Amino acid sequence: MQNQDCNFTPLKNKLKEQLSDITRQLQHIIVNLDQDSSCLLGELDLVRTKFLEAESISSTYYLNCFLFPFTSKYQEIAKSIYHLSQKKRGALIVIQREDGLDSLITPGIPLSAEITSPLLESIFVPGSPLHDGAVLVRKEMIISAANVLPLTAKTYGERKLGTRHRAAIGLSEISDALVLVVSEETGKTSFCMKGTLYPLSISSP
């Protein structure tokens, strides 16, 4: 996954530092494998933690890369996704890119409001009339909420996908839209492009 226009140097440098640190730790573990008295379980656990941190940095980097050519509010969107994930609030956010989406979704409630993290988070408060369905984002604006997306017809083996994830995949199969999903059950976040779900582990803003 590459975007030639993407240049988030601080995040990229932070990821390089983290991966270099992991490499040094792994080399230390390899050297100490020949020492029978050495217990490496603690060090392996530390490496696992560092990998999770690297995944979080990488997720933030790629999400920003994919969003920034199409909206200057990518940081507000990423912040809202992080907060929604922490609160385990289900969410579905469609970022329109080159393809028009009006003919592909069932329209919901018009908003035409500038994107802010608090506004996005308020839309997905459980029990709110806008909670179900997807938010449509175009450039710097939240165009509408409670939109209904087409569901994918694909099956994914034994993996059971919820309605939000099936909707994210369904729309991305027929358009170039980037769709963000927060699971209400687990709080886990994903983004979907071209019919494929990618896990997200966004770091604290």
C-alpha positions as CSV (number, residue, x, y, z in Angstrom):
1,M,0.0,0.0,0.0
2,Q,1.8,3.1,-1.2
3,N,0.8,6.7,-1.9
4,Q,3.5,8.7,-3.7
5,D,1.9,12.0,-2.5
6,C,2.2,10.9,1.1
7,N,4.9,12.5,3.2
8,F,4.2,12.3,7.0
9,T,7.9,12.5,7.9
10,P,7.5,12.6,11.7
11,L,5.3,9.5,11.7
12,K,7.6,7.7,9.3
13,N,10.7,8.5,11.4
14,K,8.9,7.3,14.5
15,L,8.1,4.0,12.8
16,K,11.7,3.6,11.6
17,E,12.9,4.1,15.2
18,Q,10.4,1.6,16.6
19,L,11.4,-1.0,14.0
20,S,15.1,-0.4,14.6
21,D,14.5,-0.9,18.3
22,I,12.7,-4.2,17.7
23,T,15.6,-5.3,15.5
24,R,18.1,-4.6,18.2
25,Q,15.9,-6.5,20.7
26,L,15.6,-9.5,18.5
27,Q,19.3,-9.6,17.8
28,H,19.9,-9.6,21.6
29,I,17.5,-12.5,22.0
30,I,19.2,-14.5,19.3
31,V,22.6,-14.0,20.9
32,N,21.3,-15.1,24.3
33,L,19.6,-18.2,22.9
34,D,22.8,-20.2,23.4
35,Q,22.8,-19.4,27.2
36,D,20.9,-22.1,28.8
37,S,20.4,-20.1,32.0
38,S,18.8,-17.2,30.2
39,C,15.0,-16.9,30.3
40,L,13.8,-14.9,27.3
41,L,10.1,-14.9,27.9
42,G,10.1,-11.4,29.4
43,E,12.1,-10.1,26.5
44,L,9.8,-11.8,24.0
45,D,6.8,-10.1,25.7
46,L,8.6,-6.8,25.4
47,V,9.1,-7.4,21.6
48,R,5.4,-8.2,21.3
49,T,4.5,-4.9,22.9
50,K,6.8,-3.0,20.6
51,F,5.3,-4.7,17.6
52,L,1.8,-3.6,18.7
53,E,3.2,-0.1,19.1
54,A,4.7,-0.3,15.6
55,E,1.4,-1.5,14.2
56,S,-0.4,1.5,15.8
57,I,2.1,4.0,14.3
58,S,1.9,2.3,10.9
59,S,-1.9,2.4,11.0
60,T,-2.0,6.1,11.8
61,Y,0.6,6.8,9.0
62,Y,-1.4,4.9,6.3
63,L,-4.7,6.3,7.4
64,N,-3.4,9.8,7.2
65,C,-1.8,9.1,3.8
66,F,-5.0,7.8,2.3
67,L,-7.2,10.6,3.7
68,F,-5.1,13.7,3.2
69,P,-5.4,14.0,-0.6
70,F,-9.2,14.1,-0.2
71,T,-9.8,16.1,3.0
72,S,-7.8,18.5,5.1
73,K,-9.7,17.2,8.1
74,Y,-8.0,13.9,8.2
75,Q,-6.7,14.5,11.7
76,E,-10.2,15.3,13.0
77,I,-11.4,12.0,11.5
78,A,-8.6,10.0,12.9
79,K,-9.2,11.5,16.4
80,S,-12.9,10.7,16.3
81,I,-12.1,7.1,15.2
82,Y,-9.7,6.7,18.2
83,H,-12.3,8.1,20.7
84,L,-15.1,6.0,19.2
85,S,-12.9,2.9,19.5
86,Q,-12.1,3.6,23.1
87,K,-15.8,4.0,24.0
88,K,-16.8,0.9,21.8
89,R,-19.3,2.9,19.8
90,G,-20.1,1.4,16.5
91,A,-19.4,3.7,13.6
92,L,-19.3,3.7,9.8
93,I,-17.7,6.7,7.9
94,V,-17.5,6.9,4.2
95,I,-14.8,9.2,2.7
96,Q,-15.7,10.1,-0.9
97,R,-12.7,10.2,-3.2
98,E,-12.9,10.4,-7.0
99,D,-16.1,8.4,-7.7
100,G,-19.5,9.9,-7.1
101,L,-21.5,8.0,-4.6
102,D,-25.0,9.5,-4.8
103,S,-26.3,6.7,-7.0
104,L,-24.7,3.9,-4.9
105,I,-26.1,4.7,-1.5
106,T,-29.6,5.1,0.0
107,P,-29.5,8.7,1.2
108,G,-30.0,9.5,4.9
109,I,-30.4,12.8,6.7
110,P,-28.6,15.9,5.2
111,L,-26.2,17.7,7.5
112,S,-23.8,19.8,5.4
113,A,-21.6,20.6,8.4
114,E,-17.9,21.1,8.7
115,I,-16.0,18.1,10.0
116,T,-15.0,18.1,13.7
117,S,-14.2,15.2,15.9
118,P,-16.9,16.1,18.5
119,L,-19.5,16.3,15.8
120,L,-18.6,12.9,14.3
121,E,-18.5,11.3,17.8
122,S,-21.9,12.8,18.7
123,I,-23.5,11.3,15.6
124,F,-22.7,7.8,16.7
125,V,-24.0,8.1,20.3
126,P,-26.1,4.9,20.9
127,G,-29.8,5.7,20.7
128,S,-29.3,8.8,18.5
129,P,-31.5,8.9,15.4
130,L,-28.3,9.2,13.3
131,H,-26.4,6.3,15.0
132,D,-27.4,3.6,12.5
133,G,-26.1,3.9,9.0
134,A,-23.1,5.6,7.5
135,V,-21.8,9.2,7.6
136,L,-20.8,10.5,4.2
137,V,-17.8,12.8,4.1
138,R,-16.9,14.9,1.1
139,K,-13.8,17.1,1.3
140,E,-14.1,19.1,4.5
141,M,-17.9,18.5,5.0
142,I,-20.1,15.9,6.6
143,I,-22.7,15.7,3.8
144,S,-25.2,13.4,5.5
145,A,-25.7,10.7,8.2
146,A,-27.8,7.6,8.5
147,N,-27.0,6.6,4.9
148,V,-27.6,3.0,3.9
149,L,-24.8,1.3,2.0
150,P,-25.0,-1.8,-0.3
151,L,-23.9,-5.0,1.5
152,T,-21.3,-7.3,0.0
153,A,-22.5,-10.7,-1.3
154,K,-19.1,-12.3,-0.6
155,T,-18.6,-14.8,2.2
156,Y,-15.4,-14.9,4.2
157,G,-15.1,-18.5,5.2
158,E,-15.8,-19.1,8.9
159,R,-15.4,-15.4,9.7
160,K,-18.7,-13.8,10.5
161,L,-18.9,-10.2,9.5
162,G,-21.3,-7.7,11.1
163,T,-23.6,-5.4,9.0
164,R,-21.2,-2.4,9.3
165,H,-18.3,-4.4,7.9
166,R,-20.4,-6.0,5.1
167,A,-21.6,-2.5,4.2
168,A,-18.0,-1.1,4.2
169,I,-16.8,-3.9,1.9
170,G,-19.9,-3.6,-0.3
171,L,-19.5,0.1,-1.1
172,S,-15.7,-0.2,-1.6
173,E,-16.3,-3.1,-4.1
174,I,-18.1,-0.8,-6.5
175,S,-16.4,2.5,-5.8
176,D,-13.0,4.0,-4.8
177,A,-14.5,5.2,-1.5
178,L,-12.5,4.7,1.7
179,V,-14.7,3.4,4.5
180,L,-13.8,3.5,8.2
181,V,-15.5,1.0,10.6
182,V,-15.6,0.8,14.4
183,S,-17.0,-2.4,15.8
184,E,-19.6,-1.9,18.5
185,E,-18.8,-5.3,20.0
186,T,-15.0,-5.1,20.3
187,G,-14.1,-1.4,19.6
188,K,-11.7,-2.6,17.0
189,T,-11.2,-0.3,14.0
190,S,-10.7,-1.1,10.3
191,F,-10.7,0.7,7.0
192,C,-11.9,-0.7,3.7
193,M,-10.6,-0.1,0.2
194,K,-11.3,-2.0,-3.0
195,G,-13.2,-4.7,-1.2
196,T,-10.5,-5.4,1.4
197,L,-10.6,-4.7,5.1
198,Y,-7.4,-3.6,6.8
199,P,-7.1,-3.5,10.6
200,L,-6.4,-0.2,12.3
201,S,-4.7,0.5,15.6
202,I,-4.7,4.2,15.9
203,S,-2.5,5.8,18.5
204,S,-3.7,8.4,21.0
205,P,-4.0,11.8,19.4
